[in-house]
Amino acid sequence: MAADIIRAMVVGIVLLAQLDVSTSTLQSSLFMLVLGIGIGCVMQVIMLLAQNSVEQRDMGVASSTSTFTRSIGGAFGVAIFGAIFSAQLHSGLENVGASGVASGTGQIDPATLDALPPSVLSGVLDAIAGATSSVFGWVTICAVAVFLLAVGIKAVPALHRNRGRYSNPRSDPIGDTAGSGAPEPAATTAASALSRRGGSARSTGAGPCPHRRVTRSGAL
């Protein structure tokens, strides 16, 4: 299941890697929609896989570790792919003789684009589209690697895991000692305790209330 969902994410990334100056706003929006659906489904499935692979007492640790790892991965991803975009953009701008258009971080002021002559502007737009496409090209490689790893994930149903952990009926905290699967009523437990206490008292010869003595007339 995880591999099927990741496949949708890979398709969205591959589509975004085809961006160029001729791509319309509608097409790019549809590409981002496919990618967004894939990422949204993957995040929840990965969280469930992490929770399903540990014991119940470790579920909080698994959830926090998954969230922390995702945050760290996002921070590294933005830094790495941002650097790739900036390097590709500056290389493309140098090829068209517009190296001073973008800042060191790859930012371009829209007012600067409006002031460029048409011949230079087309080259700048090609450089921006090429840098964006190259970023998603590298992301595609990472996404394919994730897909191959997801194929090897072994499904661990939560129901089977709980049954295996509580194979001994007496160790099941939610079942009865007879192994019927239903919790024992509190009234039955109390009655059993009183019955055992009464039997113990009779075996020692003590009555239910040793401080009372009943005469033939019933008076104390």
C-alpha positions as CSV (number, residue, x, y, z in Angstrom):
1,M,0.0,0.0,0.0
2,A,2.8,2.4,0.9
3,A,4.5,1.7,-2.4
4,D,1.3,2.5,-4.4
5,I,0.9,5.8,-2.6
6,I,4.5,6.8,-3.1
7,R,4.1,6.0,-6.8
8,A,1.6,8.8,-7.1
9,M,4.1,11.2,-5.4
10,V,6.8,10.1,-7.9
11,V,4.4,10.8,-10.8
12,G,3.8,14.3,-9.6
13,I,7.5,15.0,-9.2
14,V,8.2,13.7,-12.7
15,L,5.5,15.9,-14.1
16,L,7.0,19.0,-12.4
17,A,10.4,18.1,-13.8
18,Q,8.9,18.8,-17.3
19,L,8.2,22.5,-16.6
20,D,9.4,25.0,-19.2
21,V,8.5,28.4,-20.4
22,S,5.6,27.0,-22.4
23,T,3.9,25.3,-19.5
24,S,0.6,27.0,-18.7
25,T,-0.6,27.9,-15.2
26,L,-3.3,25.3,-15.4
27,Q,-0.8,22.5,-16.3
28,S,1.5,23.5,-13.5
29,S,-1.4,23.6,-11.0
30,L,-2.5,20.1,-12.0
31,F,1.1,18.8,-11.6
32,M,1.2,20.3,-8.1
33,L,-2.2,18.8,-7.3
34,V,-0.9,15.3,-8.2
35,L,2.2,15.9,-6.1
36,G,0.2,17.3,-3.2
37,I,-2.2,14.3,-3.1
38,G,0.7,11.9,-3.1
39,I,2.6,13.7,-0.3
40,G,-0.5,14.1,1.8
41,C,-1.3,10.3,1.6
42,V,2.3,9.3,2.2
43,M,2.7,11.3,5.4
44,Q,-0.2,9.6,7.2
45,V,0.8,6.1,5.9
46,I,4.4,6.5,7.1
47,M,3.1,7.6,10.5
48,L,0.8,4.5,10.8
49,L,3.7,2.2,9.7
50,A,5.9,3.6,12.4
51,Q,3.2,3.2,15.1
52,N,2.3,-0.3,13.9
53,S,5.9,-1.5,14.1
54,V,6.4,-1.0,17.8
55,E,4.7,-2.1,21.0
56,Q,1.8,0.0,22.4
57,R,4.0,1.5,25.2
58,D,6.4,2.8,22.6
59,M,3.9,4.4,20.2
60,G,4.5,7.9,21.5
61,V,8.3,7.5,20.9
62,A,7.6,6.2,17.4
63,S,5.3,9.1,16.5
64,S,7.6,11.8,17.9
65,T,10.6,10.2,16.1
66,S,8.8,10.1,12.8
67,T,7.7,13.8,13.1
68,F,11.2,14.9,14.2
69,T,12.8,13.0,11.3
70,R,10.4,14.5,8.8
71,S,11.2,18.0,10.1
72,I,14.9,17.4,9.9
73,G,14.6,16.0,6.4
74,G,12.5,19.0,5.3
75,A,15.1,21.4,6.6
76,F,18.0,19.6,4.8
77,G,15.9,19.2,1.6
78,V,15.1,22.9,1.4
79,A,18.8,23.8,1.9
80,I,20.2,21.3,-0.5
81,F,17.7,21.8,-3.4
82,G,17.7,25.5,-2.8
83,A,21.4,25.5,-3.4
84,I,21.0,23.4,-6.5
85,F,18.4,25.9,-7.8
86,S,20.6,28.9,-7.1
87,A,23.6,27.3,-8.8
88,Q,21.6,26.3,-11.9
89,L,20.0,29.7,-12.1
90,H,23.2,31.6,-12.0
91,S,24.7,29.3,-14.6
92,G,21.8,29.9,-16.9
93,L,21.9,33.6,-16.4
94,E,25.6,33.8,-17.3
95,N,24.9,31.9,-20.5
96,V,22.5,34.6,-21.6
97,G,24.6,37.5,-20.4
98,A,22.3,38.5,-17.5
99,S,24.4,37.4,-14.5
100,G,23.5,40.5,-12.5
101,V,19.8,40.0,-12.6
102,A,19.5,37.5,-9.7
103,S,20.8,38.0,-6.2
104,G,23.2,35.6,-4.5
105,T,20.3,33.5,-3.2
106,G,18.7,33.2,-6.6
107,Q,16.0,35.9,-6.0
108,I,14.9,38.1,-8.9
109,D,12.9,41.3,-8.5
110,P,9.8,41.4,-10.8
111,A,10.5,45.1,-11.5
112,T,14.0,44.1,-12.8
113,L,12.3,41.6,-15.2
114,D,10.0,44.3,-16.5
115,A,12.9,46.6,-17.3
116,L,14.8,43.9,-19.3
117,P,14.6,44.0,-23.2
118,P,12.6,41.2,-24.8
119,S,15.7,39.4,-26.1
120,V,17.3,39.2,-22.6
121,L,14.0,38.5,-20.9
122,S,13.3,35.3,-22.8
123,G,16.8,34.0,-21.9
124,V,16.2,34.8,-18.2
125,L,12.8,33.0,-18.3
126,D,14.5,30.0,-19.9
127,A,17.1,30.0,-17.1
128,I,14.5,30.1,-14.4
129,A,12.5,27.3,-16.0
130,G,15.7,25.2,-16.5
131,A,16.7,25.7,-12.9
132,T,13.3,24.7,-11.6
133,S,13.2,21.6,-13.8
134,S,16.7,20.5,-12.7
135,V,15.7,20.7,-9.1
136,F,12.7,18.4,-9.7
137,G,15.0,16.1,-11.7
138,W,17.1,15.6,-8.6
139,V,14.1,15.2,-6.5
140,T,12.8,12.5,-8.9
141,I,16.0,10.4,-8.2
142,C,15.4,10.7,-4.4
143,A,11.7,9.8,-4.8
144,V,12.5,6.7,-6.9
145,A,14.9,5.6,-4.2
146,V,12.2,6.0,-1.6
147,F,9.8,4.0,-3.7
148,L,12.3,1.1,-4.0
149,L,12.7,1.2,-0.2
150,A,8.9,1.2,0.3
151,V,8.6,-1.9,-1.8
152,G,10.5,-3.9,0.9
153,I,8.4,-2.7,3.8
154,K,6.8,-5.6,5.6
155,A,3.2,-5.2,6.7
156,V,2.6,-5.8,10.4
157,P,-1.1,-5.8,11.2
158,A,-1.8,-4.3,14.6
159,L,-4.4,-7.0,15.5
160,H,-1.9,-9.8,14.9
161,R,0.8,-8.1,16.9
162,N,-1.5,-7.7,19.9
163,R,-2.7,-11.3,19.8
164,G,0.9,-12.4,19.7
165,R,1.9,-10.3,22.7
166,Y,-1.0,-11.6,24.8
167,S,-0.7,-15.2,23.9
168,N,-1.0,-16.1,27.6
169,P,-4.6,-15.5,28.7
170,R,-3.6,-14.7,32.3
171,S,-1.3,-11.9,31.1
172,D,-4.0,-10.2,29.0
173,P,-4.9,-6.9,30.9
174,I,-8.2,-6.6,29.1
175,G,-9.4,-10.2,29.2
176,D,-10.6,-12.5,31.9
177,T,-8.5,-15.4,33.4
178,A,-10.6,-17.9,31.5
179,G,-9.4,-16.6,28.2
180,S,-13.0,-15.8,27.0
181,G,-11.9,-12.3,25.8
182,A,-14.6,-10.5,27.9
183,P,-13.6,-8.6,31.0
184,E,-14.8,-10.1,34.3
185,P,-17.6,-8.1,36.0
186,A,-16.6,-6.2,39.2
187,A,-19.6,-7.8,41.1
188,T,-18.4,-11.3,40.2
189,T,-14.9,-10.5,41.4
190,A,-16.2,-9.1,44.7
191,A,-18.4,-12.1,45.2
192,S,-15.5,-14.4,44.6
193,A,-13.4,-12.6,47.1
194,L,-16.1,-12.7,49.8
195,S,-16.7,-16.4,49.1
196,R,-13.0,-17.1,49.6
197,R,-12.9,-15.1,52.8
198,G,-16.0,-16.9,54.2
199,G,-14.5,-20.3,53.4
200,S,-11.3,-19.4,55.2
201,A,-13.2,-18.3,58.3
202,R,-15.2,-21.6,58.4
203,S,-12.0,-23.7,58.0
204,T,-10.5,-22.0,61.1
205,G,-13.7,-22.5,63.2
206,A,-14.4,-18.8,63.5
207,G,-17.9,-17.6,62.8
208,P,-18.8,-14.7,60.7
209,C,-19.1,-12.5,63.8
210,P,-17.3,-13.9,66.8
211,H,-18.4,-11.1,69.1
212,R,-22.1,-12.0,69.0
213,R,-23.8,-14.8,70.9
214,V,-27.4,-15.9,70.2
215,T,-29.5,-17.5,73.0
216,R,-32.4,-19.8,72.5
217,S,-34.8,-16.9,72.7
218,G,-32.8,-14.9,70.1
219,A,-31.8,-12.2,72.6
220,L,-28.2,-10.9,72.7
